[in-house]
Amino acid sequence: HSRVLHGEWCQRNFVSGRSLGRAYHVRQQLRSTCLRPAEKNGLGMDVNITCGKDRESFLKCAAAGLFLQVASRTKAETEIDSR
């Protein structure tokens, strides 16, 4: 029943439900990385505390740190080899 309500909300607000779901999962992954201790490749941060006016600095830092872990999605492995 809630999936139907979410689908209706997405349709009314011109939002892709699939994209919204993917964004939610990315948020959960980032939250998990922030909570994980630094010695376990996390950031060791309290996610309940806002970064206030340092928000932009935090986002730039997080993006720079995660940049090398980004991969592009392809249809087949052969596309990667042909580049």
Secondary structure as GFF3:
##gff-version 3
##sequence-region A 1 83
A	DSSP	alpha_helix	2	12	.	.	.	ID=ss1
A	DSSP	alpha_helix	17	35	.	.	.	ID=ss2
A	DSSP	three_ten_helix	38	40	.	.	.	ID=ss3
A	DSSP	three_ten_helix	52	54	.	.	.	ID=ss4
A	DSSP	alpha_helix	55	66	.	.	.	ID=ss5
A	DSSP	three_ten_helix	67	69	.	.	.	ID=ss6
A	DSSP	alpha_helix	77	81	.	.	.	ID=ss7
###
